[in-house]
Amino acid sequence: MEIHLEEIQQIHFIGIGGISMSAMAEILLKEGHQVSGSDRSMTPLLEHLQSLGATIHCPQQRENIKNPDLVIYTDAIGADNEELLEAQRRNLPLMDRASFLGVLMKTYEKSIAVSGTHGKTTTTSMLATIFKHSTIQPTIMLGGEADDIGGNVLVGSHDIVLSEACEYKANILKYHPTTAVVLNIDEDHLDFFKSIEDIERTFISYVQSLDSTSTLIINNDESNLKNIKKSAPGKVLTFSIHRTSDYRGTNISYDEQGHVRYMLLYRGNKYPVRLQVMGIHNILNSLAAIATAHHIGVSLEDAIFAMEQYRPVHRRLEFLGEKDGIKVMDDYAHHPTEIMATLSALRNTAKGKIYCVFQPHTYTRTKILLQGFADAFKLADHVVVLDIYAAREKNLNEIHSMDLVNAMKNRGTLAVYYPDFETALDHLREELRPGDLFITMGAGNVNILSQMYLQNNS
């Protein structure tokens, strides 16, 4: 479906509360379009859009569809959604979220898309910080909320757009950026992909679809990216820790808070980098951000200076506070690789025991990656597992959180199951001692529990 945004006045979003949907809605509002949208309930993001002039409907129902020129829907809604069915009945122009994002990106002279199974939001937010401290002022769409840009979107010039590019449902094939960043690939979204090979084929197709004038910026440490790198029709820039690359991090160390220090090697020159974040994985994320910004036109010195000011996006290894000598953190990790990276980073700073409350995300991911999850928590001293967060899925009673608890116990990990926040919190109050570190993990709403603990742990 071919659309011309300049000819479209009124746009309706089904599922406007999603992080990407709300970002696109804000950009359109600030460009003079009329925007309406619906979701299940009102949230701060929706209240913000309302303050900008959007018409917001809660809940979703067919009456919300007035006479839009275009209806955009998110992957999270079902085929039986009332508004989607009404738009189809009336033969209104329909477009899924990813396809519309691809259209929106094409309206900019240059576009940067950050993709990969892990680290997209962090790397994109690092880039946002670098650009915020430079003369380049792109429009930015982020998969989380960053204080440095005041939320999940920043409307800048129409020269450059920066966005995450998610591979779920092969959505990256709908984007054709001028600069593509590929961080890594891993087994995930296996409710759609058949295997890691299937994911690799999707990324190869994505890279092959880039223009010959494009630039691919790719992680040279990941051996399963080599075929993807070979597929690039344009320029290729690499970053790494272990292998020779265009941008390489060496001489890695940590300060007392566990924050990373390293030496950046570029064309025979050395540049010291001091990050205010933890974890080896964030060295690679920062290298990707620095390489991309440098390619776009920011000097290495300015990019490194900005990176040293960077603070994590909310819910990415975020320090929430300390109460009674117990440090409280939250992280979005919902995949075994991410969990291991987070716990490894925490081990560099934890003085006491690490208590982790984990909320598995989706039944499919929990079932397929069960053994990986069971192995991932070996660096935690005590794990509390909550009920699985369903997200877009229905419970077919094929997997339960107790299955994960039992698998962890079989590996010698101290793990317990609690069905709700209140009982989990009661357990933590009995167990935690001064000097311990308590972190909530998951892509659902588990962060509510850490806030509950800080507000009242008596």
Beta strands, then each sheet from edge to edge (+ up, - down):
strand 1: 10-14
strand 2: 34-38
strand 3: 55-57
strand 4: 70-73
strand 5: 94-96
strand 6: 110-115
strand 7: 139-146
strand 8: 151-154
strand 9: 160-165
strand 10: 179-182
strand 11: 215-219
strand 12: 235-240
strand 13: 247-254
strand 14: 259-266
strand 15: 269-278
strand 16: 318-323
strand 17: 326-331
strand 18: 354-358
strand 19: 382-385
strand 20: 415-417
strand 21: 437-441
sheet 1: 3+ 2+ 1+ 4+ 5+
sheet 2: 8+ 7- 9- 6- 10- 11- 12- 13- 14+ 15-
sheet 3: 16+ 17- 21- 18- 19- 20-
end
